[in-house]
Amino acid sequence: MVKSATNRVEKNNKYHQILEAAIKVFARQGFHQSTVAQIAKKAGVADGTIYLYFKNKNDILVQFFNYKTKEVFGSFRTEVDRADTCPNKLRYLVRRHLEEFQLNREMAIVYQVETHQNSRLAEAQIREMSQMYRDLISEIIEQGQQEGSIRKDLYVGLVKRFIIGAVDEVINTWLHAEEDYDLVSMADPLVELFIKGIEQRDKTID
């Protein structure tokens, strides 16, 4: 029994070891240019060991979305539930999103690149992640409209696309910036923009 439990732990550790190595290789080389041999070398295992845990290179990418990104996106719900009001829920969500991507730049690169591909190998997994994120934002927006912090005359779908697009663009800009900077510092300004917009409201118009 003890030996069986130990084997399961070792197998689980090896799986994650290979997956983390693959993320680094995909981020540096690009998925299509990466090879199983490169992943094995980065993970410190024999090439054949890869196939004990994954069907092929495509399966590694699918498992990246099945495990790694699902773990990250799952944490968003926990963070949102910490707040009561719409602005705070949105602030916690955006900050956590940027924090997670800043903590693991390689993961951020692979996620951003693969979700923007026209032909996506992990289509079902990406769709599931996107739907989870959209539903969470819709929930926050609807609460904001009910509590009066977001205008009721705005379409939820429009506000949702505005938020998702802005966060996505901020992350892409950070990834391609020539100089490194604190991605998380963009969270509060983003939420201020989402909630207050760009209109100068205290100026008298003749």
VENMOCOR-V682854 format. One record per residue. N is the residue number from 1. RES is the residue in one small letter. D_FIRST is the distance of its C-alpha to the first C-alpha in Angstrom with 2 decimals. Layout:
n=N res=RES d_first=D_FIRST
n=N res=RES d_first=D_FIRST
This chain:
n=1 res=m d_first=0.00
n=2 res=v d_first=3.82
n=3 res=k d_first=5.43
n=4 res=s d_first=5.11
n=5 res=a d_first=6.30
n=6 res=t d_first=8.65
n=7 res=n d_first=9.90
n=8 res=r d_first=10.76
n=9 res=v d_first=12.58
n=10 res=e d_first=14.34
n=11 res=k d_first=15.38
n=12 res=n d_first=16.68
n=13 res=n d_first=18.53
n=14 res=k d_first=20.08
n=15 res=y d_first=21.21
n=16 res=h d_first=22.97
n=17 res=q d_first=24.34
n=18 res=i d_first=26.00
n=19 res=l d_first=27.21
n=20 res=e d_first=28.82
n=21 res=a d_first=30.41
n=22 res=a d_first=31.78
n=23 res=i d_first=33.35
n=24 res=k d_first=35.16
n=25 res=v d_first=36.40
n=26 res=f d_first=37.52
n=27 res=a d_first=39.36
n=28 res=r d_first=41.16
n=29 res=q d_first=41.88
n=30 res=g d_first=41.91
n=31 res=f d_first=39.49
n=32 res=h d_first=41.74
n=33 res=q d_first=42.56
n=34 res=s d_first=38.96
n=35 res=t d_first=37.09
n=36 res=v d_first=33.51
n=37 res=a d_first=34.43
n=38 res=q d_first=35.55
n=39 res=i d_first=32.37
n=40 res=a d_first=30.26
n=41 res=k d_first=32.52
n=42 res=k d_first=32.29
n=43 res=a d_first=28.48
n=44 res=g d_first=28.44
n=45 res=v d_first=26.68
n=46 res=a d_first=28.05
n=47 res=d d_first=29.85
n=48 res=g d_first=27.56
n=49 res=t d_first=24.49
n=50 res=i d_first=26.15
n=51 res=y d_first=25.95
n=52 res=l d_first=22.17
n=53 res=y d_first=22.23
n=54 res=f d_first=25.76
n=55 res=k d_first=28.17
n=56 res=n d_first=31.10
n=57 res=k d_first=33.02
n=58 res=n d_first=34.06
n=59 res=d d_first=30.49
n=60 res=i d_first=29.86
n=61 res=l d_first=32.84
n=62 res=v d_first=31.70
n=63 res=q d_first=28.29
n=64 res=f d_first=30.29
n=65 res=f d_first=31.99
n=66 res=n d_first=28.97
n=67 res=y d_first=26.93
n=68 res=k d_first=29.16
n=69 res=t d_first=32.32
n=70 res=k d_first=30.69
n=71 res=e d_first=28.96
n=72 res=v d_first=32.38
n=73 res=f d_first=34.37
n=74 res=g d_first=32.00
n=75 res=s d_first=32.83
n=76 res=f d_first=36.48
n=77 res=r d_first=36.10
n=78 res=t d_first=34.69
n=79 res=e d_first=37.61
n=80 res=v d_first=40.22
n=81 res=d d_first=39.10
n=82 res=r d_first=39.92
n=83 res=a d_first=43.62
n=84 res=d d_first=46.12
n=85 res=t d_first=49.05
n=86 res=c d_first=49.35
n=87 res=p d_first=50.53
n=88 res=n d_first=47.66
n=89 res=k d_first=45.05
n=90 res=l d_first=46.60
n=91 res=r d_first=46.77
n=92 res=y d_first=43.10
n=93 res=l d_first=42.11
n=94 res=v d_first=44.32
n=95 res=r d_first=43.43
n=96 res=r d_first=39.67
n=97 res=h d_first=40.26
n=98 res=l d_first=42.31
n=99 res=e d_first=39.97
n=100 res=e d_first=36.94
n=101 res=f d_first=39.03
n=102 res=q d_first=40.61
n=103 res=l d_first=37.28
n=104 res=n d_first=36.15
n=105 res=r d_first=39.30
n=106 res=e d_first=37.60
n=107 res=m d_first=35.84
n=108 res=a d_first=39.23
n=109 res=i d_first=40.98
n=110 res=v d_first=38.65
n=111 res=y d_first=38.69
n=112 res=q d_first=42.47
n=113 res=v d_first=43.26
n=114 res=e d_first=41.09
n=115 res=t d_first=42.12
n=116 res=h d_first=45.75
n=117 res=q d_first=45.61
n=118 res=n d_first=47.68
n=119 res=s d_first=45.18
n=120 res=r d_first=41.62
n=121 res=l d_first=38.55
n=122 res=a d_first=36.35
n=123 res=e d_first=39.03
n=124 res=a d_first=36.89
n=125 res=q d_first=34.64
n=126 res=i d_first=37.75
n=127 res=r d_first=39.48
n=128 res=e d_first=36.63
n=129 res=m d_first=36.68
n=130 res=s d_first=40.46
n=131 res=q d_first=40.59
n=132 res=m d_first=38.21
n=133 res=y d_first=40.48
n=134 res=r d_first=43.68
n=135 res=d d_first=42.62
n=136 res=l d_first=41.82
n=137 res=i d_first=45.21
n=138 res=s d_first=47.00
n=139 res=e d_first=45.58
n=140 res=i d_first=46.88
n=141 res=i d_first=50.26
n=142 res=e d_first=50.75
n=143 res=q d_first=50.02
n=144 res=g d_first=52.52
n=145 res=q d_first=55.15
n=146 res=q d_first=54.66
n=147 res=e d_first=54.92
n=148 res=g d_first=57.81
n=149 res=s d_first=56.40
n=150 res=i d_first=56.58
n=151 res=r d_first=59.66
n=152 res=k d_first=59.41
n=153 res=d d_first=61.71
n=154 res=l d_first=59.20
n=155 res=y d_first=57.04
n=156 res=v d_first=53.34
n=157 res=g d_first=52.71
n=158 res=l d_first=55.25
n=159 res=v d_first=53.89
n=160 res=k d_first=50.35
n=161 res=r d_first=51.48
n=162 res=f d_first=53.41
n=163 res=i d_first=50.39
n=164 res=i d_first=47.93
n=165 res=g d_first=50.55
n=166 res=a d_first=51.46
n=167 res=v d_first=47.92
n=168 res=d d_first=47.26
n=169 res=e d_first=50.50
n=170 res=v d_first=49.84
n=171 res=i d_first=46.51
n=172 res=n d_first=48.16
n=173 res=t d_first=51.02
n=174 res=w d_first=48.68
n=175 res=l d_first=46.79
n=176 res=h d_first=50.11
n=177 res=a d_first=51.96
n=178 res=e d_first=53.47
n=179 res=e d_first=52.68
n=180 res=d d_first=49.43
n=181 res=y d_first=49.73
n=182 res=d d_first=47.72
n=183 res=l d_first=46.63
n=184 res=v d_first=45.59
n=185 res=s d_first=49.19
n=186 res=m d_first=50.20
n=187 res=a d_first=48.28
n=188 res=d d_first=50.90
n=189 res=p d_first=53.89
n=190 res=l d_first=52.26
n=191 res=v d_first=51.69
n=192 res=e d_first=55.24
n=193 res=l d_first=56.51
n=194 res=f d_first=54.52
n=195 res=i d_first=55.77
n=196 res=k d_first=59.30
n=197 res=g d_first=60.21
n=198 res=i d_first=62.95
n=199 res=e d_first=65.99
n=200 res=q d_first=68.23
n=201 res=r d_first=68.72
n=202 res=d d_first=70.97
n=203 res=k d_first=73.73
n=204 res=t d_first=76.82
n=205 res=i d_first=77.77
n=206 res=d d_first=81.52
